[in-house]
Amino acid sequence: MSDRSLVPLLSETEGADLDAGIVGDTLYERSRAIVAAPDLSRKVTIAYRTARDWFGRRLARGSGRTSAPMPARPGRPDRPLLVAPRDMPRRSRGGEGSGKIALVHSLAHIELNAVDLTWDLIGRFIDEPMPRSFFDDWVQVGLEEAKHFALLDRRLKELGAAYGDLPAHDGLWQAAEATGHDLTARLAVIPLVLEARGLDVTPSMGEKLREAGDQATAAILDVIYRDERRHVAFGAKWFRFLCDRERRAPEPAFHDLVRTYFRGALKPPFNDRARSEAGLTPGFYKPLASLTG
């Protein structure tokens, strides 16, 4: 079965209302609706339906020049309380009770931001002169990020909690704001810094969860890790494409863009094997780690 089929991702119940309330007949309009939606179930539903329609050739690409602009910030429910990263309470390392809920809640928040970051990339750069295969790749990413959030949201409910029960940090969207004018910078920071970090930390996180007896959450992390390797590979592929078109050497361009637009350090240890398999070789990130770490 094609990797771009939605059939394995949706149960009959989840897919039953895909048509309800879906607005817009272009990829741009749908992307804008996903980012703007404050109802998270609706955000996921529109993402699922948009991917199905795009790969089914039922959506035109559209243009941001003739429609309402992309939202300055993503739609969100009233909860969770968003605070600065430095004000986040320290998370317990325990594998039971509140510590487990806090971990899953934190992961759900990261994946929710990934949903909005991906669909914002699609919508904000819809008028860039890029081939259809570029949008094919990022619609696939947007679908998978929605799936990740839905899996973690469901896991929270299984643990007797819900997304929004705990505070969450408000730092991830800064990357979108900083790179909203430059597709090459967006690709450098989102997939090649933020998603690549997931390749470093997710395997050990899954091992610790299994040691604590939480096979269910560990299995979700296995899915996320598998998908993230593809997301980083898409980022590396299209970053190199743009550098070639602009006649820029990819590694120095990456160093300049990360120094300019990313707040923070690239911290080892790195999963060199997974990064390299995704096309992100050490010459991209290790010089930055030595300078900023």
C-alpha positions in Angstrom: 0.0 0.0 0.0 1.3 3.5 -0.9 2.9 5.4 2.0 0.6 8.3 1.0 -2.6 6.3 1.6 -4.6 7.5 4.6 -6.3 4.2 5.1 -3.9 2.9 7.8 -4.1 6.1 9.7 -7.8 6.5 10.3 -10.3 4.2 12.0 -13.9 4.2 10.7 -14.9 6.4 13.6 -12.1 8.9 13.1 -12.8 9.1 9.3 -16.6 9.2 9.6 -16.9 13.0 9.8 -14.0 14.0 7.5 -16.3 15.9 5.2 -18.1 17.9 8.0 -17.2 21.5 8.0 -14.3 21.3 5.6 -13.9 24.7 3.8 -11.8 25.8 0.9 -11.0 24.1 -2.4 -7.2 24.9 -2.6 -4.2 23.7 -0.7 -3.6 27.3 0.4 -7.1 27.8 1.9 -6.9 24.4 3.7 -3.5 25.1 5.1 -4.7 28.4 6.4 -7.7 26.8 8.0 -5.6 24.2 9.7 -3.3 26.7 11.3 -6.2 29.0 12.3 -8.4 26.3 13.8 -8.6 26.6 17.6 -10.5 23.3 17.9 -7.7 20.7 17.9 -10.0 17.8 16.7 -11.0 20.0 13.8 -7.4 20.9 13.1 -6.5 17.2 12.9 -9.6 16.4 10.8 -8.9 19.1 8.2 -5.3 18.0 8.0 -6.4 14.4 7.3 -8.9 15.5 4.7 -6.6 17.9 3.0 -3.9 15.2 2.6 -6.5 12.8 1.2 -7.8 15.5 -1.3 -4.3 16.7 -2.3 -3.0 13.2 -3.1 -6.4 12.4 -4.8 -5.8 15.4 -7.1 -9.0 17.1 -5.9 -7.3 20.3 -4.6 -5.7 23.1 -6.6 -2.6 24.6 -5.2 -4.1 28.1 -4.9 -2.3 31.3 -4.0 -1.8 33.5 -0.9 -1.9 36.6 -3.1 -5.6 36.4 -3.7 -6.8 35.1 -0.3 -6.7 36.1 3.3 -3.1 36.0 4.7 -1.8 33.1 6.9 -2.5 33.6 10.6 0.2 35.4 12.6 -0.2 32.8 15.3 -1.9 29.4 15.3 -5.4 28.9 16.7 -5.4 27.4 20.1 -8.0 26.4 22.8 -8.2 28.3 26.0 -5.9 25.7 27.6 -3.1 25.0 28.2 -1.6 28.0 29.8 1.4 29.1 27.6 4.4 30.4 29.5 8.0 31.2 28.6 10.3 28.2 28.4 12.3 29.4 31.4 9.0 29.5 33.5 8.1 25.9 32.8 8.0 23.7 35.9 10.6 21.0 36.1 9.3 17.6 34.8 9.6 14.6 37.1 11.7 11.8 35.7 9.4 9.2 37.1 7.8 6.7 34.8 4.5 6.6 36.7 1.6 8.9 37.6 2.0 12.6 37.2 5.5 12.2 35.7 4.3 10.1 32.8 1.4 12.4 32.2 3.7 15.4 32.1 6.0 13.7 29.6 3.2 12.7 27.3 1.6 16.2 27.6 5.0 17.8 26.7 5.3 15.5 23.6 1.7 16.3 22.6 2.5 20.0 22.7 5.6 19.6 20.6 3.6 17.6 18.0 0.8 20.1 18.0 3.3 22.8 17.2 4.7 20.6 14.5 1.3 20.4 12.9 1.0 24.2 12.7 4.6 24.7 11.7 4.3 22.3 8.7 1.0 23.6 7.4 2.2 27.2 7.9 5.2 26.3 5.7 2.9 25.0 3.0 0.6 28.0 3.1 3.2 30.7 3.6 5.3 29.6 0.8 2.6 28.4 -1.6 3.6 31.0 -4.2 7.3 30.0 -4.2 8.3 28.6 -7.6 8.6 25.0 -6.3 7.6 21.7 -8.0 4.5 19.8 -7.0 6.7 17.2 -5.4 7.8 19.8 -2.8 4.2 20.2 -1.7 3.6 16.4 -1.9 6.4 15.9 0.7 5.2 18.6 3.1 1.6 17.5 2.9 2.8 14.1 3.9 4.7 15.6 6.8 1.6 17.6 7.8 -0.5 14.5 7.8 2.0 12.6 9.9 2.3 15.4 12.5 -1.5 15.5 12.9 -1.4 11.7 13.4 1.3 12.1 16.0 -0.7 14.6 18.0 -3.8 12.5 17.7 -2.0 9.4 19.1 -0.5 11.3 22.0 -3.8 13.1 22.7 -5.5 9.7 22.9 -2.7 8.4 25.1 -3.3 11.2 27.5 -7.0 10.3 27.7 -6.0 6.6 28.5 -3.9 8.0 31.4 -6.9 9.9 32.8 -5.7 13.3 31.6 -6.2 15.6 28.7 -4.1 18.0 26.6 -4.4 21.4 28.3 -4.2 20.1 31.8 -0.7 21.3 32.3 1.2 24.5 31.3 3.2 24.4 28.1 6.0 26.6 26.7 5.5 29.2 24.0 8.9 29.1 22.4 8.4 26.9 19.3 6.4 29.3 17.2 9.2 31.8 17.4 11.0 29.8 14.7 8.1 30.3 12.4 7.9 34.0 13.0 11.6 34.5 12.4 11.7 32.6 9.1 8.3 33.6 7.6 10.0 35.5 4.8 12.6 33.0 3.7 11.9 29.4 2.7 15.6 28.3 2.9 15.8 29.6 6.4 12.5 27.9 7.4 13.9 24.5 6.1 17.2 25.0 7.9 15.6 25.7 11.3 12.4 23.5 11.4 13.3 20.1 9.9 17.1 20.4 10.1 17.4 21.7 13.6 14.2 21.1 15.5 13.1 17.8 13.9 16.7 16.5 13.8 16.8 17.0 17.5 14.0 14.4 17.8 16.3 11.9 16.1 18.8 12.4 18.9 16.5 12.1 21.9 13.6 9.9 20.8 15.3 6.4 20.9 16.6 6.8 24.4 13.3 8.2 25.6 11.6 5.1 24.2 14.0 2.8 25.9 13.4 4.5 29.3 9.6 4.2 28.8 10.0 0.4 28.1 12.2 0.0 31.1 9.4 1.7 33.2 6.8 -0.7 31.7 5.1 1.8 29.5 4.9 -0.1 26.2 2.0 1.9 24.9 3.8 5.3 24.9 7.0 3.7 23.7 5.2 2.3 20.7 3.9 5.8 19.8 7.5 7.1 20.0 8.6 4.4 17.6 6.0 5.7 15.1 7.2 9.3 15.6 10.9 8.4 15.2 10.2 6.5 12.0 8.3 9.4 10.5 10.8 12.0 11.7 13.6 10.4 9.8 11.6 11.0 6.7 10.8 14.5 7.7 14.5 15.4 8.1 15.3 13.7 4.8 12.7 15.9 3.1 14.2 19.0 4.8 17.7 18.1 3.6 16.6 17.3 0.1 14.7 20.6 -0.4 17.3 22.7 1.4 20.0 21.3 -1.0 17.6 22.0 -3.9 17.2 25.6 -2.9 20.9 26.0 -2.3 21.7 24.6 -5.7 19.2 27.0 -7.3 20.7 29.9 -5.5 24.3 28.7 -6.2 25.1 28.5 -2.5 27.2 25.8 -0.8 24.7 24.0 1.5 26.8 23.6 4.6 28.0 27.2 4.9 24.5 28.4 4.0 23.1 26.3 6.8 25.6 27.6 9.3 24.8 31.2 8.4 21.0 30.7 8.6 21.1 28.8 11.9 23.3 31.4 13.5 20.9 34.1 12.3 17.5 32.6 13.0 17.8 29.9 15.6 17.8 30.8 19.3 19.7 28.3 21.4 22.5 25.8 21.0 22.9 22.6 19.0 23.6 20.2 21.8 25.3 16.8 21.6 25.0 13.9 21.7 23.9 13.5 18.2 22.4 10.5 16.4 25.0 10.7 13.7 23.8 7.6 11.9 20.1 8.6 11.7 21.0 12.1 10.7 23.4 11.0 8.0 20.8 8.5 6.6 18.5 11.5 6.3 21.1 13.5 4.4 22.1 15.7 7.3 25.8 14.9 7.5 28.1 16.0 10.3 29.5 19.0 8.4 26.1 20.7 8.8 25.7 20.6 12.5 28.9 19.7 14.3 30.6 23.1 13.6 27.6 24.8 15.1 27.7 22.6 18.2 31.4 23.5 18.8 30.6 27.2 18.4 27.3 27.4 20.4 27.3 24.4 22.7 
